[in-house]
């Protein structure tokens, strides 16, 4: 499975961005899809994960500001990011798990600064 992430960029504090991640083939709705993020000084951090039919699971630092959703017909997972803060600056990686295998996208950079 190949994952293609997009939607990153520069935004001012308080702004919003929407990330997308599309898989190269069908992802069963029962398979989790989600996002992690990483900076040069921090370990990879959970942002949000989602399995169809269940509520999203969010990291403490983004809960209430970010929303994860997915369109199974398009094999795509989205991350709506609102009220962005400078500390949200990171490379965001999408992923999916299928059985014992984990697949990662190439990462998309989000920069939050004034």
C-alpha positions as CSV (number, residue, x, y, z in Angstrom):
1,X,0.0,0.0,0.0
2,X,1.3,3.4,-0.9
3,X,0.0,6.5,0.9
4,X,0.1,10.0,-0.6
5,X,-0.3,12.9,1.9
6,X,-1.0,16.4,0.9
7,X,-2.3,19.7,2.3
8,X,0.6,20.9,4.4
9,X,1.9,24.4,4.2
10,X,2.4,27.6,6.2
11,X,-0.4,29.1,8.3
12,X,-0.5,31.8,10.9
13,X,-1.4,31.0,14.5
14,X,-5.1,30.5,14.9
15,X,-5.5,29.4,11.3
16,X,-6.7,26.2,9.8
17,X,-5.4,23.5,7.4
18,X,-6.8,20.3,6.0
19,X,-4.5,17.4,5.3
20,X,-5.5,14.5,3.0
21,X,-4.0,11.1,2.6
22,X,-5.0,8.7,-0.1
23,X,-4.1,5.1,-0.4
24,X,-3.1,3.4,-3.6
25,X,-5.6,0.6,-3.1
26,X,-8.7,-0.2,-1.1
27,X,-8.4,0.1,2.6
28,X,-11.0,-2.0,4.5
29,X,-13.1,0.2,6.7
30,X,-12.1,-2.0,9.7
31,X,-8.4,-1.1,9.2
32,X,-7.2,1.9,11.2
33,X,-6.0,5.0,9.4
34,X,-4.5,8.0,11.1
35,X,-1.8,10.6,11.6
36,X,1.3,11.0,13.6
37,X,3.7,14.0,13.6
38,X,7.4,14.5,14.2
39,X,9.8,17.4,14.8
40,X,13.6,17.3,14.9
41,X,13.5,17.5,18.7
42,X,10.6,15.3,19.6
43,X,9.7,11.7,19.1
44,X,6.9,10.8,16.7
45,X,3.7,11.8,18.4
46,X,0.2,10.4,17.9
47,X,-2.2,13.0,16.4
48,X,-5.3,11.0,15.6
49,X,-6.5,7.6,14.5
50,X,-9.8,6.4,13.1
51,X,-11.4,3.1,12.4
52,X,-14.8,3.3,10.6
53,X,-17.7,3.0,12.9
54,X,-15.8,4.3,15.9
55,X,-15.0,7.7,17.3
56,X,-11.6,9.2,16.5
57,X,-8.8,8.8,19.0
58,X,-6.8,12.0,19.5
59,X,-3.5,13.0,21.2
60,X,-3.9,15.2,24.2
61,X,-2.3,18.2,22.6
62,X,-4.8,18.3,19.6
63,X,-8.0,17.1,21.2
64,X,-10.8,19.6,20.6
65,X,-8.9,21.4,17.8
66,X,-8.3,18.6,15.2
67,X,-10.8,16.3,13.6
68,X,-10.1,13.1,11.7
69,X,-12.4,11.7,9.1
70,X,-12.3,9.2,6.3
71,X,-13.9,8.6,3.0
72,X,-13.7,4.8,2.4
73,X,-15.0,5.1,-1.2
74,X,-11.9,7.3,-1.9
75,X,-9.5,5.4,0.3
76,X,-8.7,8.7,1.9
77,X,-8.3,10.0,5.5
78,X,-8.5,13.6,6.3
79,X,-7.2,15.7,9.2
80,X,-9.0,19.0,9.8
81,X,-6.7,21.2,11.9
82,X,-8.2,24.4,13.6
83,X,-6.8,26.9,16.0
84,X,-3.3,26.0,15.0
85,X,-0.5,26.8,17.3
86,X,3.3,27.2,16.7
87,X,3.8,24.0,18.6
88,X,1.8,22.2,15.9
89,X,4.6,22.8,13.5
90,X,5.9,19.3,12.4
91,X,6.0,16.9,9.6
92,X,2.7,15.0,9.6
93,X,2.7,11.4,8.5
94,X,-0.4,9.4,7.6
95,X,-0.5,5.6,8.1
96,X,-2.6,2.6,8.0
97,X,-2.4,-0.9,9.6
98,X,-3.3,-4.0,7.8
99,X,-2.8,-7.1,9.9
100,X,0.7,-7.0,11.2
101,X,1.9,-4.5,8.6
102,X,2.0,-0.7,9.0
103,X,2.3,1.5,6.0
104,X,3.4,5.2,6.1
105,X,3.0,8.1,3.8
106,X,5.9,10.4,2.9
107,X,5.0,13.2,5.3
108,X,3.7,16.7,4.7
109,X,5.2,19.7,6.5
110,X,2.9,22.0,8.5
111,X,4.5,25.3,9.6
112,X,2.6,27.6,12.0
113,X,4.2,30.9,12.5
114,X,3.5,34.6,12.3
